[in-house]
């Protein structure tokens, strides 16, 4: 059985589409279709039900998927064992993380990792509610919720805090609220509620009621910039906003505490390149621990 055909099969099964698998594998759609056709012909079974919205595994496809994943896992473990002593890491590590953590903390530090391992390619991708490590959509992930199922290696990175913030110029013009009720007299900078990718980002659901005026941004970075510009009051990460000279904490007794978790698929954690990136992120956070809970 041709492993290249199996590799294409796994990609189609995870992506749910021939075209999406072709993009991931960086080959053309026709090649994907031919390889799946060749695999089905060699096995004498149909592996996918083609539909207008994509494709789904048949019963035979499900059985092959389980076996192919086990073979892939063994190959990954072997690769990890053989690369234990590699000095020069190469290849690609894809990291999925919330935009706040990525842009406000991690991206400015990745240059040091690249200088240490110049042949390593780092990819940063956004987190979404439907994200899946099991489908190999990333090699490791930073989340704010601890996953409760799946073949995953999970470790807490750090606890962090958030407060209400406003630009000093905004407070000089509109006054300082003294209670949560007073926020009804202000514009609130919040997430777009139906686009929030994790339930833990619903800090105060009541703020989305009709009594509150809001400016909604889908990402934490957009919220930070809106608050800095004087658009309103928002709940911001302390590690990004606490030392900003343009900002001031509002309602300091109201504190929101969350945690970051680092997650890898159990078959990927032994790969030296994945391990190196995971260790780097952990070390960078440890060095800045005081900024996450100021």
Secondary structure by P-SEA (a helix, b strand, c coil): ccaaaaaaaaaaaaaccaaaaaaaacccaaaaaaaaaaaaaaaccccccccccbbbbcaaaaaaaaaaaaaaaaaaaaaaaaaccccccbbbbbbbbccccccccccccaaaaaaacccbbbbbbbbcccccccccccccccccccccccccccccccccbbbbbbbaaaaaaccccccccccccbbbbbcccccccccccccccccccccccccccccaaaaaaaaaaccccccccccccccccccccccccbbbbbbbbbbccccccccaaaaaaaaaaaaaaaaacccccc
